[in-house]
Amino acid sequence: MKYQETIDFLYKQIPAFERQGASGYKPGLGTAIALDDWLGNPHRAYKCIHVAGTNGKGSVSNLLAATLQESGYRVGLFTSPHLADFRERIRVNGEMIDKRSVSRFVERYFKSGLTCEPSFFELTTAMAFEYFKQQKVDYAVIEVGLGGRLDSSNIITPILSVITNISIDHTQFLGNTLAQIASEKAGIIKPGVPVVVGEASQEEVRHVFERSARECHSPITYASDEPIVVDAVKNTDGTQTLITSTSNSYLCQLGGDYQRKNVNTVFHCINLLKKMGLNIKSTAIKKALKQVSQLTGFVGRWTVAGKDPIVIFDAGHNVGAWEIQSQQLAGLKCDRLHMVLGFSADKDIDTVLGMMPKDAIYYFTQAQSARSMKAPDFQALGAKHGLKGECYTRVTDAYKAALRAASPSDAIFVGGSFYVLGDLFKHIAALINKQ
């Protein structure tokens, strides 16, 4: 199979939650185990770190991978979703899986005669596990796709489990209460394996984690109980300087206010990994924080992509993310704020829109995904919250309109969904390829 044929097969023939919503979601580990057995259990060839959570798991996963690879280890990184290129999901020391390996794997599956009928994510997870074995990685950082307990990545036994935080999201699959969602995330806790919880301020959430850790005899650390990152100073270039409890300072390329909590979680993970015998260098930590985008390809988390006007990309897409993000937007120093926004229809959009600045100019749009709320419906919902602007059926049209309207002293924010950023990044990549 040629690469484009492979991608077409994956996108069009294999059920995918990211594209179809609930009909593409397949909970349970039976298929993942069948695929893993077919491949000879490749994930047992290296050590894993498993990362779950409602928000922040992408940032934590990328920062951990960058730190380990800068410490001299060969590191696999499995994340989702991708923005512009499927191969972003599977990386080794920052390099995306090559097209030939993707095609070979899918062709092998196609010819295997397996009857388990995997979902898109199940097949992609198996591909990542085998590729990491082929590439002889020392460690693999594995980000959970959705939930934890029934996620296809949960067949691994890691050396460290990480749960960033818990807030309301994916209620149709994970439950309607914080306790129910926490129970699903806590499903990645394995017997005897240490677990770091980034934030668990709610009593019902902490009770769930305590019970799961106790049943598994797993030592548990709450990063928020022992802050290592104690202050942050914003820099004019969109980065921030993080101050630790020992008065050390770290330049962090990720400028979002929420990154303070994520980095605090990462520091606690690093401390535990050091106790396990990993040789993690202080210089590696500094470089990982300063250059994570270059080291792992990580973008779309308060990425400042331009100035005069300021252009910010962020994939925050649920209530938990916007509780912090709306405050950071309110603190932006600009004359006018232009908001290019689109959301998946299965999110709590009504609550999120209630957090939006009323004086911004809105460009209501939709990603080219069946899950997206249609731009006219989004515009009508925004109007109920006093948000004014035009609607655009394509993200690129909305972004171009914002660029035309913005003055050098303004700011443009693009986000609301990974798929909104994905549509825009594909457009930008296509323009670059034409040059």
Backbone hydrogen bonds, N-H to C=O, Kabsch-Sander energy under -0.5 kcal/mol:
donor,donor_aa,acceptor,acceptor_aa,energy
6,T,2,K,-2.3
7,I,3,Y,-2.6
8,D,4,Q,-2.4
9,F,5,E,-2.2
10,L,6,T,-2.5
11,Y,7,I,-2.8
12,K,8,D,-2.7
13,Q,9,F,-2.3
14,I,9,F,-0.8
14,I,10,L,-0.7
17,F,24,G,-1.0
19,R,16,A,-0.6
20,Q,16,A,-3.0
21,G,17,F,-2.7
23,S,20,Q,-0.6
24,G,21,G,-2.1
25,Y,22,A,-1.6
28,G,150,L,-1.0
33,I,29,L,-2.6
34,A,30,G,-2.0
35,L,31,T,-2.6
36,D,32,A,-2.3
37,D,33,I,-2.6
38,W,34,A,-2.1
39,L,35,L,-1.7
40,G,37,D,-0.9
41,N,36,D,-3.4
44,R,41,N,-1.6
45,A,42,P,-2.1
46,Y,43,H,-0.9
47,K,138,D,-1.8
49,I,140,A,-2.4
50,H,160,L,-2.3
51,V,142,I,-2.7
52,A,162,V,-3.3
54,T,165,N,-2.0
60,V,56,G,-2.6
61,S,57,K,-2.3
62,N,58,G,-2.4
63,L,59,S,-2.4
64,L,60,V,-2.4
65,A,61,S,-2.4
66,A,62,N,-2.5
67,T,63,L,-2.1
68,L,64,L,-2.4
69,Q,65,A,-2.5
70,E,66,A,-1.9
71,S,67,T,-0.7
71,S,68,L,-0.6
72,G,69,Q,-1.2
73,Y,68,L,-1.9
75,V,73,Y,-0.6
76,G,139,Y,-2.9
77,L,91,R,-2.6
78,F,141,V,-2.5
79,T,77,L,-0.5
79,T,89,R,-1.9
88,E,85,D,-2.3
89,R,86,F,-1.7
90,I,87,R,-1.0
91,R,77,L,-2.2
91,R,89,R,-0.5
92,V,95,E,-2.4
93,N,75,V,-2.9
95,E,92,V,-2.1
97,I,87,R,-0.8
97,I,90,I,-2.4
102,V,98,D,-1.6
103,S,99,K,-2.4
104,R,100,R,-2.6
105,F,101,S,-2.1
106,V,102,V,-2.2
107,E,103,S,-2.4
108,R,104,R,-2.2
109,Y,105,F,-2.3
110,F,106,V,-2.6
111,K,107,E,-1.9
112,S,108,R,-0.7
112,S,109,Y,-1.1
113,G,109,Y,-0.6
120,F,15,P,-3.6
123,L,119,S,-2.4
124,T,120,F,-2.2
125,T,121,F,-2.6
126,A,122,E,-2.0
127,M,123,L,-2.1
128,A,124,T,-2.3
129,F,125,T,-2.5
130,E,126,A,-2.2
131,Y,127,M,-2.5
132,F,128,A,-2.5
133,K,129,F,-1.4
134,Q,130,E,-2.6
135,Q,131,Y,-2.3
136,K,133,K,-1.5
137,V,132,F,-2.0
138,D,74,R,-2.8
139,Y,74,R,-1.8
140,A,47,K,-2.3
141,V,76,G,-3.0
142,I,49,I,-3.2
142,I,140,A,-0.7
143,E,78,F,-2.6
143,E,141,V,-0.6
144,V,51,V,-3.0
148,G,146,L,-0.7
149,R,184,E,-2.1
151,D,148,G,-0.9
154,N,151,D,-2.3
155,I,152,S,-0.6
156,I,153,S,-1.4
159,I,48,C,-3.0
160,L,48,C,-0.8
161,S,194,P,-2.5
162,V,50,H,-2.6
163,I,196,V,-2.7
164,T,52,A,-2.5
173,F,170,H,-1.8
174,L,170,H,-2.6
175,G,171,T,-1.4
181,I,177,T,-2.3
182,A,178,L,-2.8
183,S,179,A,-2.0
184,E,180,Q,-1.6
185,K,181,I,-2.2
186,A,182,A,-2.9
187,G,184,E,-1.0
188,I,185,K,-1.7
189,I,186,A,-1.9
192,G,216,C,-2.5
193,V,190,K,-2.0
195,V,219,P,-2.5
196,V,161,S,-2.5
197,V,195,V,-0.5
197,V,221,T,-3.2
198,G,163,I,-2.7
198,G,196,V,-0.6
199,E,164,T,-1.2
206,R,202,Q,-2.4
207,H,203,E,-2.2
208,V,204,E,-1.4
209,F,205,V,-2.1
210,E,206,R,-2.8
211,R,207,H,-2.2
212,S,208,V,-2.3
213,A,209,F,-2.8
214,R,210,E,-2.3
215,E,211,R,-2.5
216,C,212,S,-1.7
217,H,213,A,-0.6
217,H,214,R,-0.8
218,S,213,A,-2.8
221,T,195,V,-2.4
223,A,197,V,-2.6
223,A,221,T,-0.7
224,S,197,V,-0.5
224,S,198,G,-0.8
225,D,222,Y,-1.1
226,E,222,Y,-0.7
226,E,223,A,-1.0
230,V,228,I,-0.7
230,V,243,I,-2.7
231,D,243,I,-1.5
233,V,241,T,-2.5
235,N,239,T,-2.5
238,G,235,N,-1.7
240,Q,252,C,-2.1
241,T,233,V,-3.1
242,L,240,Q,-0.6
242,L,250,Y,-3.2
243,I,231,D,-2.9
244,T,248,N,-2.7
245,S,228,I,-1.9
247,S,244,T,-2.1
250,Y,242,L,-2.4
252,C,240,Q,-3.5
252,C,250,Y,-0.6
253,Q,251,L,-0.5
253,Q,289,L,-3.3
255,G,253,Q,-0.7
255,G,302,W,-0.7
259,Q,256,G,-1.7
260,R,257,D,-1.3
261,K,258,Y,-0.7
262,N,258,Y,-1.4
263,V,259,Q,-3.1
264,N,260,R,-1.7
265,T,261,K,-2.0
266,V,262,N,-2.3
267,F,263,V,-2.6
268,H,264,N,-1.7
269,C,265,T,-2.1
270,I,266,V,-2.7
271,N,267,F,-2.1
272,L,268,H,-1.8
273,L,269,C,-2.6
274,K,270,I,-2.4
275,K,271,N,-1.6
276,M,272,L,-1.2
277,G,274,K,-1.6
278,L,273,L,-2.1
280,I,278,L,-1.4
281,K,279,N,-0.6
285,I,281,K,-1.7
286,K,282,S,-2.0
287,K,283,T,-2.1
288,A,284,A,-2.5
289,L,285,I,-2.1
290,K,286,K,-2.0
291,Q,287,K,-2.6
292,V,288,A,-0.6
295,L,291,Q,-2.2
296,T,292,V,-2.6
297,G,293,S,-1.6
298,F,292,V,-0.7
299,V,297,G,-0.5
302,W,300,G,-0.5
303,T,313,F,-2.7
304,V,302,W,-0.6
305,A,303,T,-0.9
305,A,311,V,-2.6
306,G,311,V,-0.9
310,I,410,D,-1.9
311,V,306,G,-2.0
312,I,412,I,-2.9
313,F,303,T,-2.4
314,D,414,V,-2.2
315,A,300,G,-2.6
322,W,318,N,-2.2
323,E,319,V,-1.8
324,I,320,G,-0.7
324,I,321,A,-0.7
325,Q,321,A,-2.5
326,S,322,W,-2.3
328,Q,324,I,-1.6
329,L,325,Q,-2.4
330,A,326,S,-1.9
331,G,327,Q,-0.9
332,L,329,L,-1.5
334,C,332,L,-1.0
335,D,409,S,-2.7
338,H,336,R,-0.5
338,H,411,A,-3.0
339,M,337,L,-0.5
339,M,361,I,-3.2
340,V,338,H,-0.7
340,V,413,F,-3.4
341,L,339,M,-0.8
341,L,363,Y,-1.5
342,G,415,G,-1.5
345,A,371,R,-3.6
347,K,344,S,-1.7
349,I,347,K,-2.0
352,V,348,D,-1.8
353,L,349,I,-3.0
354,G,350,D,-1.1
355,M,352,V,-2.0
356,M,353,L,-1.1
360,A,357,P,-0.8
361,I,337,L,-2.7
362,Y,360,A,-0.5
362,Y,388,K,-2.4
363,Y,339,M,-2.9
364,F,390,E,-2.3
365,T,341,L,-2.9
366,Q,392,Y,-0.5
369,S,367,A,-2.3
370,A,19,R,-0.5
372,S,369,S,-1.6
373,M,343,F,-2.7
378,F,374,K,-2.5
379,Q,375,A,-2.7
380,A,376,P,-2.1
381,L,377,D,-2.2
382,G,378,F,-2.5
383,A,379,Q,-2.1
384,K,380,A,-1.1
385,H,381,L,-0.5
385,H,382,G,-1.4
386,G,383,A,-1.7
387,L,382,G,-2.4
388,K,360,A,-0.5
390,E,362,Y,-1.1
392,Y,364,F,-3.1
398,A,394,R,-1.9
399,Y,395,V,-2.7
400,K,396,T,-2.4
401,A,397,D,-2.1
402,A,398,A,-2.0
403,L,399,Y,-2.3
404,R,400,K,-2.2
405,A,401,A,-1.9
406,A,402,A,-2.0
410,D,407,S,-2.3
411,A,336,R,-2.3
412,I,310,I,-3.2
413,F,338,H,-3.1
414,V,312,I,-2.7
415,G,340,V,-2.2
416,G,314,D,-0.9
416,G,316,G,-0.6
421,L,417,S,-1.6
422,G,418,F,-2.4
423,D,419,Y,-2.3
424,L,420,V,-1.9
425,F,421,L,-3.1
426,K,422,G,-2.3
427,H,423,D,-1.6
428,I,424,L,-2.4
429,A,425,F,-2.9
430,A,426,K,-2.2
431,L,427,H,-2.0
432,I,428,I,-2.1
433,N,429,A,-2.4
434,K,430,A,-1.2
435,Q,431,L,-0.8
435,Q,432,I,-0.9
